[in-house]
Structure formats: structure tokens, C-alpha cells
Amino acid sequence: MIAREIRAALPDAVVIPAHPIAGTENSGPEAGFAGLFRNRWCILTPEDSTDPADIARLVSFWDALGARVEIMDAARHDLVLAITSHLPHLIAFTIVGTASHLEAVTEGEVIKYSAGGFRDFTRIAASNPVMWRDVFLANQEAVLDVLGRFLADLGSLENAIREADGPALFDWFSRTGAIRRAIIYEGQDVAAPDFGRQKQ
């Protein structure tokens, strides 16, 4: 949708959407750093009619910044990012919001006793609210598709807990643990304790 608007505004320009999968919860030029794109994926979503020479030039640009480039259909990009980025952010915003509501009951204990899991959710939830509002509105269809699947899975876990189905819970947690190991194997994160954070 946004790419169409850009092409309409710049009819004589070559427009090839590119999405670098990099960065942190911080936004703006001041959040950049020298190795921001190094060994991170950048997804290009050119139209079928795009000149291969133009695509090659853009690939070279991202290569020079140290990124790994993938060319993908725009609809597939939207679905992949809905599950790998947009849904996790939505969950983080929800969990931290729920904890905020509970603060009145727990009198500060949610913040005081924040363990690693909750702390990591708050990092994601600190992301730019304007940007994420626009992301969810722009990718509404794919996000709602993935969110429906997530809610179904969450319902299954709720039933397993309610029915004290230990084997079902163990099987689910074992399979999802393998995903974490695969992310580390692909070099998208590190296995160091506390995600490699330096102790203050």
C-alpha cells in the first residue's frame, strides 16, 4: 500500500521497497550505530516488472552495509513479519499493559520483582508508539490472520493448564525451545546468559 503511494507520487522513480530486519526498541537517527545492518537480513519486495539491473544495484547497496539480502513477494513479507515481529510486539504491549493495571493492586511489586522474562517484554514495549500504530494499521490483514492463530494456540494452552495436562504442556514447551536454538544457530542472537547483555 505504501509502495503504491510512493510510486504514484514519484512516477518517474524506481521504487523497490526494502525492509532491513535490524535495530532496537529505540528510534531515530541517534539510535543508529556502525554495525546496525551487519549480518542482518534485509528483505526486498520488488514488483515483477522491476528491472533486474535495478534490483542488483539495490542488493549491492545493502551488501555494502553488511546486510544479507532476501527477495520476497510483498504479501509473503507481510505474513512473515506479522508473526516474527508484529505479533511479538503486540503481545509485549498487552502484557506490560496488563501489568500496569495490576500495579494498583500489587503496590509496586510488579516493577520491583521484574524477572528476566517480564523485563525483556518491557524492552520491546518501549518501542515507538507512533511507528507501531502505523505498522498495525498498514499490515492489518496479515496481523489479524496471525493473531487468530495465536489466540487459538493460547486457548489450547489454557485448556492444558485447566486440565492439568502435563504431557501436552511439556510437548509444547519442548517444541518451542527448538525454535530458540534455531535462531541462535542462524546467528540471529547469542546463547550467552542474559542475551549477552553486559552487566552494569
N, C-alpha and C positions, 0 to 999 in steps of 0.2 A: 504494500500500500504506500509506504513512504517512498520507496524507489520510484513508483509510478508518478508521484507528485514531483519528485526531483526531475525526472525525465521530462515531464510536462513543462516545468519551469525553465529547463535548460535543454531545449530540443536539439541543439547542435553539439551537446557534450556527450562524451562516452561515460555512461553511468554503470558501474559494476559494484553492487553492494558488497561490503566486506565487514565481517564481524570477528575481530580479534577476541579470543577467549582468554582474557588476561585481566589483570587489575586486582583491586582490593575493594573493600567497602567504602573507600574514600573516592571523591570525585573531583574533577577539575584539573587544570594543568599542574598545580602544585602537588598533586598526588602521583605524578609520573616519576619514573626513575629509569636509569640507563638500561637495565636488563628487563624491562617490563614485558617485552614480547619474546624474549629469548626462550626457545624450546616450548613455546605455547602455540596452540592451534589458532589459525585464522581461517575462517570459512568464507569463501567467495560464492555468491549466488548469481552468476551471470544469466541473462536470458539466452535461449537457444540461438538467437540471431546475433549474439555478440561476436565480434571479430576475434578469432583465436589469438591474433597478434596482440590485441589489447589486453586479453586475459593474461598472456605470457608476460607482458610488461608489468602488470599489477602483481603477478606472482613473484617476479624478480624484486619488486619493491619490498614485499613482505619478507622474502628470503633475506634481503639485506639487513632487515631489522632483527633477524634471528628466529623468525616465526616458522612454524610448519604449516603449509597451506593445504587446505582441502577444498575441492569444488563440489558444491552440493545444490540440489534443487531447492528453491526457496521454501516450498511447503514442507519439505523434509527438515530443513534447517529449523523452521518454526516449531515443529514437533519435538525434535531433538533438544532444542534449547528450553522448551516448555518443561521437559522432565529433568534436565540436568541443571538448570539454573532458575527458571521462573518458579516452579513448584517449591524447591527448597527455600527460596526467599519468601514465598507466601506462607509456608509452614513456620519459618522463623518469625515473621511479623506476627503471626497468630499466637505462637507460644509465648513470645515476650509480652504481647498484649494481654494474654490471659494471666500471666504472672503479675503484670501491673495491676490488674483488677484485684488479685489476691493480696497485694501488698497491704491493703487496708485491713485485712483480716490477720495477716501474719506479722504485721507491725515491723516491717523491715527485714524479716528473716530470709525472704527470697533473695534479696540482694546480698545480705551478709553471708549466707551459706551457699552461694552460687558455685556449683561444681563445674567440672570441665565441659560437660555436655551443654548445660544452660549457657555458660559463658561463651561457647562457640556460636550458639544461636543468637546471642545478643550482638556479636560482631557482625553477622550477616544482617540483622535487623537494623543496624546503624547506617545502612546504605541510603543513598539519596532518595527521599520520598517522591520528589517530582519525577525523577527518572523512572522509578519503578511503577508509579501510577501510569505513566505513559506506556511503559512496556506491557503492562497487563491489558491496557485498552487496545494497544496495537496488535497484540497476539492473543486476543480474546478467545478465538475458536480453538486453537491448539491447547491453551491453558485449561479451558473448560473440559476438553476431552481428557487430558491427563489428570485433572483434578477429580473427574468422575471415577477413573480407575483407582486413584489413591483412596478415595472415600470408601470404595468397595473393599479394598485391601484392609483399610483401617477397621471396617466393620467386621471382617474376618478375624482380625487380631482381638477385637473387643469380645467376640464370641468365644475365642480360645481362652482368654483370661477368665471370662464369666463361667465357663465350663471346666476350668482348671485343667485344660488340655495341654499338659507339659510337653508331650512329644511334638505337637503342632507348633508351639512356640519355639522349641529348640530347633526344629527343622527350618523355620522361617529365619531365625537369627543366624543359623549356620550358613544358609544360602546368601544372606545379605552381607555377611562377613567376607565372603569370597569376592564380592564387588569391591570392597575396600582394598583388598590385597591386589586386585587387578589394576586399580587406579595407581597404586604405588609402583607396580611393575611397569606401567606405561610411562612413569616419570612425571605424573601429574601432581604428585605430592610426595612427602617423605615419611618414612616409617619411624623417624626419631620421636622420642617421647614428647608429648605436648605439641605435636605437629612441628617440631623443630624450632619452637619459639625460644628465644634467648631469655634466660631468667634475669629479672631486673635486680 
